[in-house]
Amino acid sequence: MNINIEIPDYSSVDGFRYDWCRNFQITTYLKNGVFVLKANKEGLESLAKQLLQLSQDEIPKGFHLHYDEYNSLEDQSLDFIIEKE
């Protein structure tokens, strides 16, 4: 199976562009002390694009993406951060 994904370019002027697929859903919670990320197809594709964009050489180490219920996660989800090493 081949998947073609268009990854937005990063620029220090325009910054990081979150690119969400229509109807995405992402929920996060703790279950028996383990962090669980549950997402539909569109949510997984959205996260994949953002992770690939974060991996670009132009994005500096320490740059991070913050996810919470106010901008990307379903209600009562746990916040989480992905940071580039």
C-alpha positions, 0 to 999 in steps of 0.5 A: 500500500502506498500513501502520498502525503503532502507535508507543509514546509516549515519556515522561521517566518510562517512557523509550524502549520498544523494540517488537520484532516476533516472529521479528525478525532483524537482522544487521550487518557490513562488506563492502568497507568499507561498513556493511551492515544485513540484516534480515527483514521483522519486523526492518525493521518493528521498526526502522521503529517505533523510528525513528518513535518516536525522531523524536517531539518529546518525545525530546531531541536527543542521545538514542540507541539502541544495538544489539548482539548481546546485545540485538537483533542476530544473533551476531557482528554489528557494534554500531551507534548511532542518535542523534537530532540 
